[in-house]
Amino acid sequence: MATISVGGLATGLDTNAIVDKLVKLEGRSVDLLAAQRVAAQNQQSALQTFNGKVLAFLAAVDKLRAPGDVLVRTATSSNTTVLSASAGSGAAVGSTTVTVSNLAKASIATAANGTSSSTATIASGSGSFAFQVGSGAVQTVAIDATTTLQGLATAINNLNAGATASVVNIGTAATPDYRLRIAGDATGTSSALTIVTDNTTLGVAVTQAAENAALTVGGFAGSITRESNSVNDVISGVTLSLAATGGPVTVTVATDADGIATNVQAAVTAFNDLVSFVEGQSTVTQDTSSAERGVTVGPLAFDSTVRSILQTLHSSVSDAVSGLPGSYTLLAQVGITTNRDGTLAFDSAKLKSALASDDVAVGALFAGSGTTAGVADRVHDYLAGVTQAGGLIAVRTDAVGDQIQTLEDQIAAGQRHLDQYEENLRATFTNLEVLVSSLQSQSSFLLAALGMTSTR
């Protein structure tokens, strides 16, 4: 039910201002709850950002968990016109000679007879064109007197059977000579193309037989054949891309110190970004410009969960790893040290020196050896648990979310109370105005009856 406010017409009081001030005073508890909600929302947002930065650090660390990933290798070829080489995980340092005696080829079938245009018909009546790729099923295209050269090529391609057809003009613009060309999609003899049936006028036949690549590799007595010119299983961790016959070509695999330093720097940068973010969200400042001297507290200033995670991470990256082979048991020995502000410093020259001295020991320090976990392993194991569903960060974030919901419920209840309080105040003051107005009317009547004049 709406309350009508008369605004002090009878009493002369500014009742609206009085009510507003009383309501504002009563609403201080709601304002306090609203401020607490904002603080909790800021904390929730900071925790979500913190989780994202933890995951970014985890992703960088995961690139250092396997010895093959830590010890980045490069592969070079002494003759790139014959073959090029690239190294992947597990490539071993050393040199190998390779001689290429044959390149892998795909089957190609072409038409002996041409047409004057791609839309010319290529059959005198009903029939079929059938072919087979390797030992696969025979693929058949029905044809008739209306089938065009381009129509046959399109029908072959629509089969998606491992061969691609095209129409090629081997003549000139003035004297065109359009021919059908069918090429196997894959190289190697197991993808050989066979023309089974040809009821066209084209005379299609295989003009290039499928062939396997053949190469000899140092350490093996005989020739090795592969169906592709991309060979990744004759030198461990190395992919050879064959381009021409020739050789011997020397393929050299070496440690890529710059690549390793880049990956380590990425992990250090991600860690420092995490530490700097927490520091920026943990400031406590006092406002000395006003008499109230209020204190502003960062959303993560007193968050014990965040502090615990950072403390564990600092221990994980700074503590020694026992049980490793080689001479390196601390990250500080390979150029990673802790600054006074909690961030990490990285000396890439020191890391490269350690790699030159004993790269296997460096790899073990990060990725472990046998059953002994390395630094990257223990960081991964800890952060994988922290960031999983039900982990420390999720539990803390959910707790703050519950706190926000509780505050919102309290604010809603407080606002309902405040609305009712204001309505009651306005009703009280309205009744007061009505009462005063009534008394004033009675006073005027009595004075008039007594022949007196009101001085009001």
Secondary structure, 3 states (H helix, E strand, C coil): CCCCCCCCCCCCCCHHHHHHHHHHHHCHHHHHHHHHHHHHHHHHHHHHHHHHHHHHHHHHHHCCCCHHHHCCEEEEECCCCCEEEEECCCCCCEEEEEEEEECCECCEEEECCCECCCCCECCCCCEEEEEEECCCCCEEEEECCCCEHHHHHHHHHHCCCCEEEEEEECCCCCCCCEEEEEEECCCCHHHCEEEEEECCCCCEEEEECCECEEEEECCCCCCEEECCCEECCCCCCEEEEECCCEEEEEEEEEECHHHHHHHHHHHHHHHHHHHHHHHHCCCEEECCCCCCCCEEECCCCCCHHHHHHHHHHHHHHHCCCCCCCCCCCCHHHHCEEECCCCCEEECHHHHHHHHHHHHHHHHHHHHCECCECCHHHHHHHHHHHHHCCCCHHHHHHHHHHHHHHHHHHHHHHHHHHHHHHHHHHHHHHHHHHHHHHHHHHHHHHHHHHCCCCCCC
